[in-house]
């Protein structure tokens, strides 16, 4: 049976990750700073976009075949640090976004001191 703790432990101790660009593998591998080789399932737009974005940002490598030797290239340390910082701030980013949307759609939501009200657009 699948074990989330076992999955994370396997990733933590792995030298690299070769996968089909599913969300859990990509995000956990990137957070742990593992070299990522991403081979999206053919005609899967979501996985293709994730693989391209990971390569664009330096978090991983996009390929059409499992060329495992590419894992030796490894991730760029700066990209991994930026990704971790973004993940660690995710809750605060989400809450700020929700509050802005709430204030824009309901004038009764208080605006924090020092922030300008969001104008309503229709």
C-alpha positions as CSV (number, residue, x, y, z in Angstrom):
1,X,0.0,0.0,0.0
2,X,1.0,3.6,-0.6
3,X,2.6,5.4,2.3
4,X,3.0,9.2,2.0
5,X,5.7,9.1,4.7
6,X,7.5,6.4,2.8
7,X,7.2,8.3,-0.4
8,X,8.8,11.4,1.1
9,X,11.5,9.3,2.8
10,X,12.3,7.6,-0.5
11,X,12.6,11.0,-2.2
12,X,14.7,12.4,0.7
13,X,17.3,9.7,0.3
14,X,17.2,9.5,-3.5
15,X,20.1,10.9,-5.6
16,X,17.6,12.1,-8.2
17,X,14.0,11.8,-9.4
18,X,12.9,10.6,-12.9
19,X,9.1,10.8,-13.2
20,X,6.2,11.7,-15.5
21,X,5.8,15.3,-14.1
22,X,3.0,14.5,-11.6
23,X,2.4,17.2,-9.0
24,X,3.6,15.3,-5.9
25,X,6.8,14.1,-7.4
26,X,7.8,17.4,-9.0
27,X,7.0,19.6,-6.0
28,X,8.5,17.3,-3.3
29,X,11.6,16.6,-5.4
30,X,12.1,20.3,-6.1
31,X,11.6,21.2,-2.5
32,X,14.2,18.6,-1.4
33,X,16.6,20.0,-4.1
34,X,16.8,16.7,-6.0
35,X,17.8,16.6,-9.7
36,X,14.5,16.2,-11.6
37,X,14.2,14.5,-15.0
38,X,10.6,15.1,-16.1
39,X,9.1,13.0,-18.9
40,X,5.4,14.0,-19.3
41,X,2.9,11.4,-20.4
42,X,2.3,12.0,-24.2
43,X,-0.6,14.5,-24.8
44,X,-0.9,15.4,-21.1
45,X,-0.9,19.2,-21.2
46,X,-0.6,19.7,-17.4
47,X,2.5,17.5,-17.2
48,X,4.0,19.1,-20.3
49,X,3.5,22.6,-18.8
50,X,5.0,21.5,-15.4
51,X,8.0,20.0,-17.1
52,X,8.6,23.0,-19.3
53,X,8.2,25.4,-16.3
54,X,10.6,23.3,-14.2
55,X,13.3,23.5,-17.0
56,X,12.7,27.2,-17.5
57,X,13.2,28.0,-13.8
58,X,16.2,25.7,-13.4
59,X,14.4,23.2,-11.1
60,X,14.5,20.2,-13.5
61,X,15.1,18.9,-17.0
62,X,12.3,18.1,-19.5
63,X,12.8,15.2,-21.9
64,X,10.8,12.8,-24.0
65,X,12.7,9.7,-22.8
66,X,14.2,8.4,-19.6
67,X,17.8,9.5,-20.3
68,X,18.8,8.9,-16.7
69,X,22.4,10.2,-17.2
70,X,20.8,13.7,-17.4
71,X,20.1,13.4,-13.6
72,X,23.8,14.0,-13.0
73,X,23.4,17.6,-14.2
74,X,21.4,18.4,-11.0
75,X,19.3,21.4,-10.1
76,X,20.5,24.9,-9.8
77,X,20.9,25.8,-6.1
78,X,19.4,29.3,-6.5
79,X,16.3,27.8,-8.2
80,X,15.8,25.4,-5.4
81,X,16.2,28.1,-2.7
82,X,13.6,30.3,-4.5
83,X,11.2,27.4,-4.8
84,X,11.5,26.6,-1.1
85,X,11.0,30.3,-0.2
86,X,7.9,30.4,-2.4
87,X,6.4,27.2,-0.9
88,X,7.2,28.4,2.7
89,X,5.2,31.6,2.0
90,X,2.3,29.9,0.2
91,X,-0.2,30.3,3.0
92,X,0.5,34.0,3.4
93,X,0.4,34.5,-0.3
94,X,-3.0,32.7,-0.5
95,X,-4.5,34.6,2.4
96,X,-3.4,38.0,0.9
97,X,-5.0,37.0,-2.4
98,X,-8.3,35.9,-0.7
99,X,-8.4,39.1,1.3
100,X,-7.9,41.2,-1.8
101,X,-10.7,39.4,-3.6
102,X,-13.0,39.7,-0.6
103,X,-12.3,43.4,-0.3
104,X,-12.9,44.0,-4.0
105,X,-16.2,42.2,-4.0
106,X,-17.6,43.3,-0.6
107,X,-17.0,46.8,0.6
108,X,-17.8,45.8,4.2
109,X,-14.5,43.8,4.5
110,X,-12.0,46.1,6.4
111,X,-8.9,47.3,4.7
112,X,-5.7,46.8,6.8
113,X,-4.0,50.0,7.9
114,X,-1.6,51.3,5.2
115,X,-3.3,49.5,2.3
116,X,-5.3,51.3,-0.3
117,X,-8.8,49.9,-1.1
118,X,-9.0,47.8,-4.2
119,X,-11.3,49.5,-6.8
120,X,-14.3,47.6,-7.9
121,X,-14.3,46.6,-11.5
122,X,-17.4,45.5,-13.3
